[in-house]
């Protein structure tokens, strides 16, 4: 149930609406039907196991308590806000332990988007009220009282699981202080120790692979790294090796690289060759000229690939174009690496598998795309422009240009009276 300010007498008698949509609807329905008391729904406790995307309920409870304690710190100097603090504390009890302060703190405990926090607060609100009014003195640690003892979501530090068993290494120093106990502080987890780098063992009390004990006493262990290829060692030097990592062999307290390529331990494909590396090996592809090889390049081939021939110690490309390789007409040979191809000779293109001569289009003139009638109109426009120019010059009294003008007019008149002009005009009249 939600906490409300109930100092006035009439508010103490009023039923309180629960938080949450479904409980609020049932509460309102009970009032509407006139039932003797509100209908309450007991919400199921949170599941013991959480999905990977959800925080463990213990972490949610811890966050709720941390936020609650911050709210207490924020309101430590507040009062009822009525202006007469002495009278209010005399009549309404002290603000420090009042329900008004509790309500103000609870209102800010969960952020709006934190669904898990709101859900847990819904389940535990009555417990929080009980602790606030009755249990603070005997159980001042709200986290221990609420999350561990009452809701049983958490365990004390250094323990894990439903029964709060000690982590490996003990509850005082889980995992020896050199690892993380899975599920520590919660009612879940396996208690397995995830050790820091360099440490190993059930409780991280030993040095891990590739590390040695540099220092050890009753409470502390210092692990330092061995020399590179050493899996176990007595010190940091190359000659301190006791056991080697994979790909190395121990020889006089030193780890020597195993040549997998020379000892037939490597497993490479037929068209690959082996390259030894420190502690391992690599398989690399042979050259294209090789059918099997002993190393890189065309000079390390076991046999030559088709299209290649042995020249000295190397497999070199055969130039098939030295022979008449292309039988088609107007074809020419083009040599490629390890093969050849037939292409059409210059000036030819392939159409349906045959090389035919390319047709080069003739260069088009400026008036090539115009119809004959359009050319006639263009000629008439040109003559019209010339005549207008001559008329302008003749109007100035120049006898020479006047004579040319009269001749041009006579020529145009004869052209229009010709058979060609009649045919053009007839075409325009008919709407061509």
The 8 nearest C-alpha neighbors of each residue, nearest first, counted from 0:
[[1, 17, 124, 18, 125, 2, 121, 16],
 [0, 2, 17, 18, 3, 124, 16, 15],
 [1, 3, 102, 0, 4, 124, 128, 98],
 [2, 4, 5, 1, 102, 98, 99, 15],
 [3, 5, 99, 6, 98, 2, 102, 10],
 [6, 4, 10, 11, 7, 3, 8, 98],
 [5, 7, 4, 8, 10, 11, 91, 98],
 [8, 6, 10, 9, 5, 11, 4, 12],
 [7, 9, 11, 10, 6, 12, 5, 13],
 [10, 8, 12, 11, 7, 13, 5, 6],
 [9, 11, 5, 13, 12, 8, 7, 6],
 [10, 12, 8, 5, 9, 13, 7, 6],
 [11, 13, 10, 9, 14, 8, 5, 15],
 [14, 12, 10, 11, 15, 9, 5, 8],
 [15, 13, 12, 16, 11, 37, 10, 36],
 [14, 16, 13, 17, 0, 1, 3, 2],
 [17, 15, 23, 26, 14, 18, 0, 1],
 [16, 18, 0, 23, 1, 22, 15, 19],
 [17, 19, 1, 0, 23, 16, 121, 22],
 [18, 20, 22, 21, 23, 17, 121, 24],
 [19, 21, 23, 22, 24, 18, 17, 25],
 [20, 22, 24, 23, 19, 25, 18, 26],
 [23, 21, 25, 24, 20, 19, 26, 17],
 [22, 24, 26, 20, 21, 25, 17, 19],
 [25, 23, 27, 21, 26, 22, 28, 20],
 [26, 24, 28, 22, 27, 23, 38, 29],
 [25, 27, 23, 29, 37, 24, 28, 38],
 [26, 28, 24, 30, 25, 29, 23, 31],
 [29, 27, 25, 31, 30, 26, 24, 32],
 [28, 30, 37, 26, 32, 34, 27, 31],
 [29, 31, 33, 27, 28, 32, 34, 26],
 [32, 30, 28, 33, 29, 27, 34, 26],
 [33, 31, 29, 30, 34, 28, 27, 35],
 [34, 32, 30, 31, 29, 35, 36, 28],
 [33, 35, 29, 36, 32, 30, 37, 31],
 [36, 34, 33, 37, 29, 30, 32, 38],
 [37, 35, 34, 38, 29, 30, 33, 14],
 [36, 38, 29, 26, 39, 30, 34, 35],
 [37, 39, 26, 29, 25, 36, 40, 28],
 [40, 38, 37, 41, 22, 26, 25, 17],
 [39, 41, 42, 22, 38, 25, 21, 43],
 [42, 40, 43, 39, 122, 44, 22, 38],
 [41, 43, 40, 44, 122, 121, 45, 39],
 [44, 42, 41, 45, 46, 122, 40, 118],
 [45, 43, 46, 42, 122, 47, 119, 150],
 [44, 46, 47, 43, 56, 119, 48, 49],
 [47, 45, 48, 44, 49, 56, 43, 55],
 [46, 48, 45, 49, 187, 186, 56, 152],
 [49, 47, 46, 50, 187, 55, 45, 56],
 [50, 48, 55, 53, 51, 47, 46, 54],
 [49, 51, 53, 52, 48, 54, 55, 46],
 [52, 50, 53, 49, 54, 55, 48, 56],
 [51, 53, 50, 54, 49, 55, 48, 115],
 [54, 52, 50, 51, 49, 55, 115, 56],
 [55, 53, 56, 58, 59, 52, 49, 51],
 [54, 56, 58, 57, 49, 59, 53, 48],
 [57, 55, 59, 58, 60, 54, 152, 45],
 [56, 58, 152, 60, 153, 59, 55, 185],
 [59, 57, 61, 55, 60, 56, 62, 54],
 [58, 60, 56, 62, 57, 61, 116, 63],
 [61, 59, 63, 57, 62, 58, 146, 56],
 [60, 62, 58, 64, 63, 59, 57, 65],
 [61, 63, 65, 59, 60, 64, 66, 58],
 [62, 64, 60, 66, 61, 65, 67, 59],
 [65, 63, 67, 61, 66, 62, 142, 68],
 [66, 64, 62, 68, 67, 63, 61, 69],
 [65, 67, 69, 63, 108, 64, 68, 62],
 [66, 68, 64, 70, 65, 69, 108, 63],
 [69, 67, 71, 65, 70, 66, 64, 72],
 [70, 68, 72, 66, 71, 67, 73, 65],
 [71, 69, 73, 104, 67, 68, 72, 74],
 [70, 72, 68, 74, 69, 73, 75, 67],
 [73, 71, 69, 75, 70, 74, 68, 76],
 [72, 74, 70, 71, 75, 69, 76, 77],
 [75, 73, 77, 71, 72, 76, 70, 100],
 [74, 76, 72, 77, 73, 71, 95, 70],
 [75, 77, 74, 78, 73, 72, 95, 94],
 [78, 76, 74, 75, 79, 94, 80, 95],
 [77, 79, 80, 94, 76, 84, 95, 81],
 [80, 78, 81, 94, 84, 77, 87, 99],
 [81, 79, 78, 82, 84, 77, 83, 87],
 [82, 80, 79, 83, 84, 87, 78, 86],
 [81, 83, 80, 84, 79, 87, 78, 85],
 [84, 82, 86, 85, 81, 87, 80, 79],
 [83, 85, 87, 86, 82, 88, 78, 81],
 [84, 86, 88, 87, 83, 89, 90, 82],
 [87, 85, 89, 88, 84, 83, 90, 91],
 [88, 86, 84, 90, 91, 89, 85, 83],
 [87, 89, 92, 93, 91, 85, 86, 90],
 [90, 88, 86, 87, 92, 91, 85, 93],
 [89, 91, 87, 88, 92, 86, 85, 93],
 [90, 92, 88, 87, 89, 93, 6, 94],
 [93, 91, 88, 89, 90, 94, 97, 87],
 [92, 94, 88, 95, 96, 97, 91, 89],
 [93, 95, 97, 96, 78, 79, 100, 92],
 [94, 96, 93, 97, 100, 75, 78, 77],
 [97, 95, 94, 93, 98, 100, 132, 131],
 [98, 96, 94, 99, 100, 95, 93, 101],
 [97, 99, 101, 100, 102, 4, 96, 3],
 [100, 98, 102, 97, 101, 4, 103, 94],
 [99, 101, 103, 98, 102, 97, 104, 94],
 [102, 100, 98, 104, 99, 103, 105, 97],
 [103, 101, 105, 99, 104, 100, 2, 98],
 [102, 104, 100, 106, 101, 105, 99, 107],
 [103, 105, 70, 101, 102, 106, 107, 100],
 [106, 104, 108, 102, 107, 103, 101, 67],
 [105, 107, 103, 104, 108, 102, 109, 101],
 [106, 108, 105, 104, 109, 103, 110, 70],
 [107, 109, 105, 66, 67, 106, 63, 104],
 [110, 108, 107, 116, 117, 113, 111, 63],
 [109, 111, 113, 112, 108, 107, 116, 117],
 [110, 112, 113, 109, 114, 117, 107, 116],
 [111, 113, 110, 114, 109, 117, 115, 116],
 [114, 112, 110, 116, 115, 111, 109, 117],
 [113, 115, 117, 116, 112, 118, 111, 110],
 [116, 114, 118, 117, 113, 119, 59, 56],
 [115, 117, 119, 118, 114, 113, 109, 120],
 [118, 116, 120, 114, 115, 119, 121, 109],
 [117, 119, 115, 121, 116, 120, 114, 122],
 [118, 120, 122, 116, 121, 117, 115, 123],
 [121, 119, 117, 123, 122, 124, 118, 116],
 [120, 122, 118, 119, 124, 123, 117, 18],
 [123, 121, 119, 120, 124, 118, 42, 44],
 [122, 124, 120, 126, 125, 121, 119, 127],
 [125, 123, 127, 126, 120, 121, 122, 0],
 [124, 126, 128, 127, 123, 129, 0, 122],
 [127, 125, 129, 123, 124, 128, 130, 145],
 [126, 128, 124, 130, 125, 129, 131, 123],
 [129, 127, 125, 131, 126, 130, 132, 124],
 [130, 128, 126, 127, 132, 131, 133, 125],
 [129, 131, 134, 127, 133, 128, 132, 135],
 [132, 130, 128, 129, 135, 133, 127, 134],
 [131, 133, 129, 130, 128, 134, 135, 96],
 [132, 134, 130, 129, 131, 135, 136, 128],
 [135, 133, 130, 136, 137, 138, 131, 132],
 [136, 134, 139, 138, 130, 137, 131, 133],
 [135, 137, 134, 138, 139, 133, 130, 131],
 [136, 138, 134, 135, 139, 133, 140, 130],
 [139, 137, 135, 140, 136, 134, 144, 141],
 [138, 140, 135, 136, 141, 137, 134, 144],
 [141, 139, 143, 138, 142, 144, 135, 145],
 [142, 140, 144, 143, 145, 139, 138, 64],
 [143, 141, 146, 145, 140, 144, 64, 61],
 [144, 142, 147, 140, 141, 145, 146, 148],
 [143, 145, 148, 141, 142, 147, 149, 146],
 [146, 144, 149, 142, 141, 143, 147, 150],
 [145, 147, 150, 142, 152, 153, 143, 151],
 [148, 146, 151, 153, 143, 152, 154, 145],
 [147, 149, 144, 151, 145, 150, 146, 143],
 [148, 150, 145, 151, 147, 144, 146, 126],
 [151, 149, 146, 152, 145, 147, 148, 123],
 [152, 150, 147, 148, 149, 153, 146, 186],
 [151, 153, 57, 146, 150, 147, 186, 56],
 [154, 152, 185, 147, 57, 186, 146, 184],
 [153, 155, 184, 185, 163, 147, 158, 159],
 [156, 154, 184, 158, 157, 153, 163, 147],
 [155, 157, 184, 158, 154, 183, 170, 159],
 [156, 158, 170, 173, 166, 183, 165, 155],
 [159, 157, 165, 163, 164, 166, 183, 156],
 [160, 158, 163, 183, 164, 182, 185, 184],
 [159, 161, 186, 187, 163, 162, 188, 185],
 [160, 162, 186, 163, 187, 159, 164, 185],
 [161, 163, 160, 164, 159, 186, 154, 158],
 [164, 162, 159, 158, 160, 154, 161, 165],
 [165, 163, 158, 159, 162, 160, 166, 161],
 [166, 164, 158, 170, 169, 157, 159, 167],
 [165, 167, 158, 173, 169, 190, 157, 170],
 [168, 166, 202, 174, 169, 173, 165, 201],
 [167, 169, 174, 173, 202, 175, 172, 166],
 [170, 168, 173, 171, 167, 166, 165, 172],
 [169, 171, 157, 165, 173, 172, 166, 158],
 [170, 172, 169, 173, 157, 168, 156, 175],
 [173, 171, 175, 176, 170, 169, 168, 174],
 [172, 174, 168, 169, 175, 166, 170, 157],
 [175, 173, 202, 168, 178, 176, 167, 203],
 [176, 174, 172, 168, 173, 177, 203, 202],
 [175, 177, 174, 172, 178, 173, 179, 203],
 [178, 176, 175, 195, 194, 174, 203, 198],
 [177, 179, 194, 193, 174, 195, 176, 192],
 [178, 180, 193, 192, 181, 194, 174, 177],
 [179, 181, 192, 190, 183, 191, 182, 166],
 [182, 180, 190, 188, 191, 183, 189, 179],
 [183, 181, 188, 187, 159, 185, 190, 180],
 [182, 184, 159, 158, 180, 185, 181, 157],
 [183, 185, 154, 156, 155, 159, 153, 158],
 [186, 184, 153, 154, 187, 182, 159, 183],
 [185, 187, 160, 161, 153, 159, 152, 154],
 [188, 186, 160, 182, 185, 159, 161, 189],
 [189, 187, 182, 181, 190, 160, 159, 186],
 [188, 190, 191, 181, 182, 187, 160, 159],
 [189, 191, 181, 180, 166, 188, 182, 159],
 [190, 192, 181, 189, 180, 193, 167, 201],
 [193, 191, 180, 179, 194, 174, 178, 202],
 [192, 194, 179, 178, 180, 191, 195, 181],
 [195, 193, 178, 203, 198, 192, 177, 199],
 [194, 196, 178, 198, 177, 197, 193, 199],
 [197, 195, 198, 194, 207, 199, 177, 178],
 [196, 198, 207, 206, 210, 222, 195, 199],
 [199, 197, 206, 207, 203, 196, 195, 205],
 [200, 198, 203, 207, 205, 206, 194, 204],
 [199, 201, 203, 202, 205, 204, 198, 207],
 [200, 202, 203, 192, 167, 199, 204, 191],
 [201, 203, 174, 167, 168, 204, 200, 175],
 [204, 202, 199, 200, 198, 174, 194, 205],
 [203, 205, 202, 200, 175, 199, 198, 206],
 [206, 204, 199, 200, 203, 198, 207, 220],
 [207, 205, 198, 199, 210, 222, 197, 211],
 [206, 208, 198, 199, 197, 210, 209, 205],
 [209, 207, 230, 210, 231, 206, 197, 199],
 [208, 210, 230, 225, 231, 229, 224, 207],
 [211, 209, 224, 225, 223, 207, 208, 206],
 [212, 210, 222, 223, 206, 232, 213, 233],
 [213, 211, 222, 214, 221, 206, 223, 215],
 [212, 214, 222, 221, 223, 211, 215, 234],
 [215, 213, 221, 212, 220, 216, 222, 219],
 [216, 214, 220, 219, 221, 212, 217, 213],
 [217, 215, 219, 218, 220, 214, 221, 212],
 [216, 218, 219, 215, 220, 214, 175, 204],
 [219, 217, 216, 220, 215, 175, 176, 172],
 [218, 220, 216, 215, 217, 221, 214, 175],
 [219, 221, 215, 214, 222, 216, 218, 212],
 [220, 222, 214, 213, 212, 215, 223, 219],
 [221, 223, 212, 211, 213, 206, 210, 197],
 [224, 222, 210, 211, 213, 212, 225, 221],
 [223, 225, 210, 209, 211, 235, 226, 222],
 [226, 224, 235, 210, 209, 229, 232, 227],
 [225, 227, 235, 237, 229, 236, 228, 224],
 [226, 228, 229, 225, 209, 237, 224, 230],
 [229, 227, 244, 243, 226, 254, 230, 247],
 [230, 228, 243, 240, 231, 226, 227, 244],
 [229, 231, 209, 243, 244, 242, 208, 228],
 [232, 230, 242, 241, 229, 209, 240, 208],
 [231, 233, 240, 241, 239, 234, 211, 225],
 [232, 234, 239, 211, 240, 241, 231, 235],
 [235, 233, 239, 232, 236, 225, 211, 240],
 [234, 236, 225, 226, 224, 239, 237, 233],
 [237, 235, 239, 238, 234, 226, 225, 240],
 [236, 238, 226, 239, 253, 240, 235, 254],
 [237, 239, 253, 252, 236, 240, 251, 254],
 [240, 238, 233, 236, 234, 232, 237, 252],
 [239, 241, 232, 252, 229, 238, 253, 242],
 [242, 240, 232, 231, 252, 239, 243, 233],
 [243, 241, 231, 230, 240, 229, 249, 232],
 [244, 242, 229, 230, 247, 254, 228, 249],
 [243, 245, 230, 228, 229, 247, 246, 242],
 [244, 246, 247, 243, 278, 248, 279, 228],
 [247, 245, 278, 279, 257, 256, 244, 248],
 [248, 246, 256, 257, 255, 245, 278, 254],
 [247, 249, 255, 254, 243, 250, 256, 257],
 [250, 248, 254, 253, 243, 252, 255, 242],
 [249, 251, 253, 252, 254, 248, 255, 240],
 [250, 252, 253, 249, 238, 254, 240, 239],
 [253, 251, 240, 238, 250, 239, 249, 241],
 [254, 252, 238, 250, 251, 249, 240, 237],
 [253, 255, 249, 248, 247, 243, 250, 228],
 [256, 254, 248, 247, 249, 253, 257, 250],
 [255, 257, 247, 278, 277, 246, 258, 248],
 [256, 258, 247, 246, 259, 255, 248, 278],
 [259, 257, 260, 261, 275, 262, 256, 279],
 [258, 260, 264, 262, 265, 261, 257, 263],
 [259, 261, 258, 265, 273, 263, 262, 275],
 [262, 260, 258, 259, 263, 264, 265, 275],
 [261, 263, 259, 264, 260, 258, 265, 257],
 [264, 262, 265, 260, 261, 259, 266, 258],
 [265, 263, 259, 262, 260, 266, 261, 258],
 [264, 266, 259, 263, 260, 267, 273, 280],
 [265, 267, 264, 268, 263, 282, 273, 260],
 [268, 266, 282, 271, 265, 272, 273, 269],
 [267, 269, 271, 270, 266, 272, 282, 284],
 [268, 270, 271, 291, 267, 290, 272, 292],
 [271, 269, 291, 268, 285, 284, 290, 292],
 [272, 270, 284, 285, 268, 283, 269, 267],
 [271, 273, 283, 282, 294, 293, 292, 285],
 [272, 274, 282, 260, 281, 283, 275, 267],
 [275, 273, 281, 280, 282, 276, 260, 272],
 [274, 276, 280, 258, 260, 281, 279, 259],
 [277, 275, 280, 279, 278, 274, 281, 258],
 [278, 276, 279, 256, 275, 280, 246, 257],
 [277, 279, 246, 256, 247, 276, 245, 257],
 [280, 278, 276, 246, 277, 275, 259, 281],
 [279, 281, 275, 276, 274, 259, 273, 282],
 [282, 280, 274, 273, 283, 275, 276, 279],
 [283, 281, 273, 272, 267, 271, 274, 284],
 [282, 284, 271, 272, 281, 273, 285, 274],
 [285, 283, 271, 270, 272, 286, 282, 295],
 [286, 284, 271, 270, 292, 295, 289, 272],
 [285, 287, 288, 296, 289, 297, 295, 284],
 [286, 288, 289, 285, 304, 297, 290, 337],
 [289, 287, 304, 286, 303, 314, 297, 307],
 [290, 288, 303, 300, 304, 287, 286, 291],
 [289, 291, 302, 304, 303, 301, 270, 292],
 [292, 290, 270, 301, 289, 269, 300, 302],
 [291, 293, 300, 301, 299, 294, 285, 289],
 [292, 294, 299, 272, 300, 301, 291, 295],
 [295, 293, 299, 272, 292, 296, 285, 273],
 [294, 296, 285, 299, 286, 297, 293, 292],
 [295, 297, 286, 298, 299, 294, 285, 300],
 [298, 296, 313, 314, 299, 300, 286, 288],
 [297, 299, 313, 296, 312, 300, 314, 295],
 [300, 298, 294, 293, 292, 297, 296, 295],
 [301, 299, 292, 289, 302, 298, 297, 291],
 [300, 302, 292, 291, 290, 299, 289, 293],
 [303, 301, 290, 300, 289, 291, 304, 292],
 [302, 304, 289, 290, 314, 288, 307, 308],
 [303, 305, 289, 288, 290, 307, 306, 302],
 [306, 304, 307, 303, 337, 308, 288, 338],
 [305, 307, 337, 338, 317, 316, 304, 308],
 [308, 306, 316, 317, 315, 305, 304, 303],
 [309, 307, 314, 315, 303, 310, 317, 316],
 [308, 310, 314, 313, 311, 315, 303, 312],
 [311, 309, 313, 312, 314, 308, 315, 307],
 [310, 312, 313, 309, 314, 298, 315, 308],
 [313, 311, 298, 310, 309, 314, 299, 297],
 [314, 312, 298, 297, 310, 311, 309, 315],
 [313, 315, 309, 308, 297, 303, 307, 288],
 [316, 314, 307, 308, 313, 309, 310, 317],
 [315, 317, 307, 337, 306, 336, 318, 308],
 [316, 318, 307, 306, 319, 308, 315, 337],
 [319, 317, 320, 321, 334, 316, 338, 339],
 [318, 320, 321, 317, 322, 339, 334, 324],
 [321, 319, 322, 318, 332, 324, 334, 323],
 [322, 320, 319, 318, 323, 324, 332, 317],
 [321, 323, 320, 324, 319, 318, 325, 332],
 [324, 322, 325, 320, 321, 326, 332, 319],
 [323, 325, 322, 320, 326, 319, 332, 321],
 [324, 326, 327, 341, 323, 332, 331, 330],
 [327, 325, 324, 328, 323, 330, 341, 331],
 [326, 328, 330, 325, 329, 353, 354, 331],
 [327, 329, 330, 326, 354, 353, 325, 343],
 [328, 330, 344, 354, 343, 327, 331, 347],
 [331, 329, 343, 344, 328, 327, 342, 341],
 [330, 332, 342, 344, 341, 343, 325, 333],
 [333, 331, 341, 320, 325, 340, 342, 334],
 [332, 334, 340, 339, 341, 320, 335, 331],
 [333, 335, 339, 320, 318, 340, 338, 332],
 [336, 334, 339, 338, 337, 333, 340, 318],
 [337, 335, 338, 316, 334, 339, 306, 317],
 [336, 338, 306, 316, 307, 335, 317, 305],
 [337, 339, 335, 306, 336, 334, 319, 340],
 [340, 338, 334, 335, 333, 319, 332, 341],
 [339, 341, 333, 332, 334, 342, 335, 338],
 [342, 340, 332, 331, 325, 333, 330, 343],
 [341, 343, 331, 330, 332, 344, 340, 333],
 [344, 342, 330, 354, 347, 348, 331, 329],
 [343, 345, 330, 347, 331, 329, 346, 342],
 [344, 346, 347, 343, 348, 329, 331, 356],
 [345, 347, 357, 356, 344, 348, 343, 355],
 [348, 346, 356, 357, 355, 345, 344, 343],
 [347, 349, 354, 355, 343, 357, 356, 350],
 [348, 350, 354, 353, 352, 355, 343, 351],
 [349, 351, 353, 352, 354, 348, 355, 347],
 [352, 350, 353, 349, 354, 355, 348, 343],
 [351, 353, 350, 349, 354, 327, 355, 348],
 [354, 352, 349, 350, 351, 355, 327, 328],
 [353, 355, 349, 348, 343, 347, 329, 350],
 [356, 354, 347, 348, 353, 349, 357, 350],
 [357, 355, 347, 346, 358, 348, 354, 329],
 [356, 358, 347, 346, 359, 348, 355, 354],
 [359, 357, 360, 356, 346, 347, 355, 361],
 [358, 360, 357, 361, 362, 356, 346, 347],
 [361, 359, 358, 362, 363, 357, 364, 356],
 [362, 360, 363, 359, 358, 364, 367, 357],
 [361, 363, 360, 364, 359, 367, 365, 366],
 [362, 364, 367, 361, 365, 366, 368, 360],
 [365, 363, 367, 366, 362, 368, 361, 369],
 [364, 366, 367, 363, 368, 369, 362, 374],
 [367, 365, 369, 364, 368, 374, 363, 370],
 [368, 366, 364, 369, 365, 363, 370, 362],
 [367, 369, 366, 370, 365, 364, 363, 371],
 [370, 368, 366, 367, 373, 371, 374, 372],
 [369, 371, 373, 372, 374, 368, 367, 366],
 [370, 372, 374, 373, 375, 369, 376, 423],
 [373, 371, 375, 374, 370, 376, 423, 369],
 [372, 374, 376, 370, 375, 371, 369, 377],
 [373, 375, 377, 371, 372, 376, 378, 370],
 [376, 374, 372, 378, 377, 373, 379, 371],
 [375, 377, 379, 373, 378, 374, 380, 372],
 [378, 376, 374, 380, 375, 379, 373, 381],
 [377, 379, 381, 375, 380, 376, 374, 382],
 [380, 378, 376, 382, 381, 377, 383, 375],
 [379, 381, 383, 377, 378, 382, 376, 384],
 [380, 382, 378, 384, 379, 383, 377, 385],
 [383, 381, 385, 379, 384, 380, 386, 378],
 [382, 384, 380, 386, 381, 385, 379, 387],
 [383, 385, 387, 381, 382, 386, 388, 380],
 [386, 384, 382, 388, 383, 387, 389, 381],
 [385, 387, 389, 383, 388, 384, 390, 382],
 [388, 386, 390, 384, 389, 385, 383, 391],
 [389, 387, 385, 391, 386, 390, 384, 392],
 [388, 390, 386, 392, 404, 391, 387, 393],
 [389, 391, 393, 387, 388, 392, 386, 394],
 [390, 392, 388, 394, 389, 393, 387, 395],
 [391, 393, 389, 394, 390, 395, 400, 388],
 [394, 392, 401, 390, 400, 395, 397, 396],
 [393, 395, 391, 396, 392, 390, 397, 401],
 [394, 396, 393, 392, 397, 391, 390, 401],
 [397, 395, 394, 393, 398, 401, 392, 400],
 [396, 398, 393, 399, 400, 395, 401, 392],
 [399, 397, 401, 400, 396, 402, 393, 403],
 [398, 400, 402, 401, 397, 403, 393, 404],
 [401, 399, 403, 393, 402, 398, 397, 404],
 [402, 400, 393, 398, 404, 399, 403, 397],
 [401, 403, 405, 399, 404, 400, 398, 406],
 [404, 402, 400, 406, 401, 405, 407, 399],
 [403, 405, 401, 407, 389, 402, 406, 400],
 [406, 404, 408, 402, 407, 403, 409, 401],
 [407, 405, 409, 403, 404, 408, 410, 402],
 [408, 406, 410, 404, 409, 405, 403, 411],
 [407, 409, 411, 405, 410, 406, 412, 404],
 [408, 410, 412, 406, 407, 411, 405, 413],
 [411, 409, 407, 413, 412, 408, 406, 414],
 [412, 410, 414, 408, 413, 409, 407, 415],
 [413, 411, 409, 415, 410, 414, 408, 416],
 [412, 414, 416, 410, 411, 415, 417, 409],
 [415, 413, 411, 417, 416, 412, 410, 420],
 [416, 414, 420, 412, 417, 413, 411, 421],
 [415, 417, 413, 414, 412, 420, 418, 421],
 [418, 416, 414, 420, 415, 419, 413, 421],
 [417, 419, 421, 420, 422, 416, 415, 414],
 [420, 418, 422, 421, 417, 423, 415, 414],
 [421, 419, 415, 423, 417, 422, 418, 424],
 [420, 422, 418, 424, 419, 423, 425, 417],
 [423, 421, 425, 419, 420, 424, 426, 418],
 [424, 422, 426, 420, 425, 421, 419, 427],
 [425, 423, 427, 421, 426, 422, 428, 420],
 [424, 426, 422, 428, 423, 427, 421, 429],
 [425, 427, 423, 429, 424, 431, 428, 422],
 [428, 426, 430, 424, 429, 431, 425, 423],
 [429, 427, 425, 430, 426, 424, 431, 423],
 [430, 428, 426, 427, 431, 425, 424, 423],
 [431, 429, 427, 428, 426, 425, 424, 423],
 [430, 426, 427, 429, 428, 425, 372, 423]]
